[in-house]
């Protein structure tokens, strides 16, 4: 007990000093730190509930995704069947029921058709499964069904793109340090600190921004259109703004151009009416296509369709050759700007919906920090005073350990780039209460050993030895609870569990190892014949 | 300097003698807690039932009837209002608006502008929207976490010690969880994600407490082979009593600070934890330790195996 080698003292001191030093940057305001050139030091981030901001959980519409996946396959199959010298005529194509099914007109070509489609499928996943199943039904129909592996591959690909698109859109809004991460199969977590109004953010993220230019079908009978029916090869699309007309407009199904061929989109103003519009620039291929279609259809109207709603349907007055166009549609400056951002960042491969939203105002965040700091300070003072009157010198050592522990916890959190949340503060305060438990155990044990008539040195030695085992057992079980919270908990609970787990680890060190060193050094120096504990 | 001793030296309280009374009281309280939970149900927050929650802070306490009628006139569904300890802070709960993300925005916008018109100076400090799907997952994960924690720890103490310790700990911890949930059913305090964290922490704390006493029981079983189990448990509980009280007081002090000064968001959490500390301490003494006797734990049987190996041994070190 008494022989505490110098290297041990040194390493414990250095270890704790590093821990405490690591916590220092977190106390310096961010602006000051970066001015001092300390901006890169690890620091604790404040959770949204403390800094104020929005937390959004977005979920992909998987049904929409599966539908798109099949429609894409339909396109591929159509092209494939038309390819080469031997065209295969197909008909009665259906994409309902989560599968693509069609009829091969010439029975003799059935095997050739199956063969061609098989070459379109790819191995997917670990099991060697292919992404699509090709089957022949009733010896005339071919049914193509996506496999589970194929679907999850498609979801994965779409989610990767979607995450990037969401990131681009939020970056364009100019908010600071957004956190955007994929969660699980089909979710994206978006955390934006310091945001006052999440409505604009949601409007921006929630928009698929699928832009299409389609020719208006002039052959459609207006009374049929009013009932939502359109001629073959056309469809009725509703107006975004109902003031334009209630029933929508009949347009050709085939898009003459889509937003995929954009290179830029920005807010500008129409030179005649001065109303806000979005100016778009096509890439070279898109520009050529646009020029060709507009040349062929001068005088006819075309529709600009965003996410399945018609923005406007102007006439083509003259061929548009420069690869540039303006999208009009009763915009305000804000809404035109938002659309420009959405178009610039590309369309979302899948519709996203908000399944969870938590917004904390900056005032409440500041209140919580204030309240949390006050509660921590009062808790610390109360515990420190109580320990001091209960155990005297030994209480003082325990207090020193607790205070150092507080800083070490913060230091470790900063090192792990952790986030302090409001429940985290609760975990912090609780740790202050429980951290002294180890010292209570030790000190009570020392008291007992003294009562049994041991001399001080031996009583202390026994006290530490016997209590250490108990402390270890008790903390292992405590850590089990903490780990379960961390693994299964939601974001808030995790924040609490992290602090609790770090606190358990560091408090065992400070309460057992560090106080033992302090006590040993004192015993060696003072050689007391009696200890007051 | 004379030091403070909350518990005098060498106490000899006959805890075990009172165990029949304690069992009856415990059983009654447990039945009451379960009964309250079943009949009254829990006041589940939006985390668990889904919906929209808007927290508003008013300059002066608003009349709730007036607020309710203002919101009900908007036709956004039936609202539930609740004060957060402080009468100036009111949470407004509404059903979630079906449809695109814009629908919820519209509801929040309508409610906030209507309230701003009626109560100038109101601030909206927090909004939570949780869809039914997510709230279902949150419930599932919360229940799973509590079950895993209870079982995981019971299994740990079963492996580490004897099966009797595993069972007595398990029963005591289930008791603590039931009591805490019953408390929320009776007080109608909102049960949200933070409370699940509190329940898990209570489990951790309560186990911690039981481990200390169990550890001492084991130690004494090795020391005093011939002592009968009742006196042995009384001795162990009495020996650890100063520590039990000291630690409860320190945790109480810390949580008290949190309850009084930690702000309204953490109030439910702090209240749950405070109750959990009391219940957990009680169950360490009266549920888990006393149950060991009923489960037939005997010092002789426990020590047999190492005895044949080292018959001369007076004390045997820890198993590990």
Interface residues (C-beta under 8 A of the other chain):
Chain A: X49 X57 X59 X198 X199 X202 X203 X205 X206 X353 X354 X355 X356 X357 X358 X359 X360 X361 X363 X364 X367 X368 X370 X371 X372 X374 X375 X376 X378 X379 X382 X383 X386 X387 X389 X390 X391 X392 X422 X423 X425 X426 X427 X429 X430 X432 X433 X434 X436 X437 X440 X441 X444 X447 X448 X451 X466 X469 X470 X473 X474 X475 X476 X477 X478 X480 X481 X482 X484 X485 X488 X489 X490 X492 X493 X496 X497 X500 X532 X533
Chain B: X1 X3 X4 X5 X6 X9 X10 X47 X55 X57 X100 X101 X102 X104 X105 X108 X109 X123 X124 X125 X126 X127 X128 X129 X130 X131 X133 X134 X138 X141 X142 X144 X145 X148 X149 X152 X153 X156 X157 X160 X193 X194 X196 X197 X200 X201 X203 X204 X205 X207 X208 X211 X212 X215 X216 X219 X239 X240 X242 X243 X246 X247 X249 X250 X251 X252 X253 X254 X255 X256 X257 X258 X260 X261 X262 X263 X265 X266 X269 X270 X273 X318
